[in-house]
Amino acid sequence: MGEALRSLTERLRSEAGAGGSAAYERLAAAEDPDVLASVLTEPGQPLWARELVAFRLGTAGDKRAFEALVLLLNHRDPQRCASAAHALARLGDPRTARAAAALATNELRVAYALQPVRLLVELRAPEAVPALITTLERRLRPHDPYRKVALACAEGLGVLGDTRARGVLHEALAHPALAETAVRALNRLTGERD
């Protein structure tokens, strides 16, 4: 069992509680992908069950998990977002990068953009650089409260190494909380050592 699955199962077992322990054990042990996928469409299923099933299907490459995972990627609970990002990165669905870019650039949900930004970097899809540039530009406004998102964008742009990011990274140098990360990212763009 991988660390991501171990962490997820411990959290969801606790969330299911005594009242849902039998249902939890049934879903955790289920091997039939059709049985698992049915949980995603059955009404009245608890969130923990949907997350467990979506994660298991997603990491197995079953595209029926896509919609549920995208919803979880934009959830207010950071642990749900992280587990969804992990599964989406392994799902192999071509829609994933577009969905992550839409979530990363949605100003109404920017508080939950950290995992979509990180997922875009991991995917290295064509949508990644434009989405990270847009998101970082918006974070350069005075008194923006989403510093972690801005840092993830700047770091990710350095990892992606696309010279289109040079302008926004230079702008980020003027922000003390971002300057060090922006310098490292710019160095990566020019091939210099940190």
Sequence and secondary structure as in RCSB ss.txt:
>XXXX:A:sequence
MGEALRSLTERLRSEAGAGGSAAYERLAAAEDPDVLASVLTEPGQPLWARELVAFRLGTAGDKRAFEALVLLLNH
RDPQRCASAAHALARLGDPRTARAAAALATNELRVAYALQPVRLLVELRAPEAVPALITTLERRLRPHDPYRKVA
LACAEGLGVLGDTRARGVLHEALAHPALAETAVRALNRLTGERD
>XXXX:A:secstr
  HHHHHHHHHHHHHHTGGGHHHHHHHHH   HHHHHHHHHSTT  HHHHHHHHHHHHHTT GGGHHHHHHHHT 
SSHHHHHHHHHHHHHH  TTHHHHHHHHHT GGGGGG HHHHHHHHHHT TTHHHHHHHHHHHHTSTT S HHHH
HHHHHHHHHHT GGGHHHHHHHTTSHHHHHHHHHHHHHHHT   
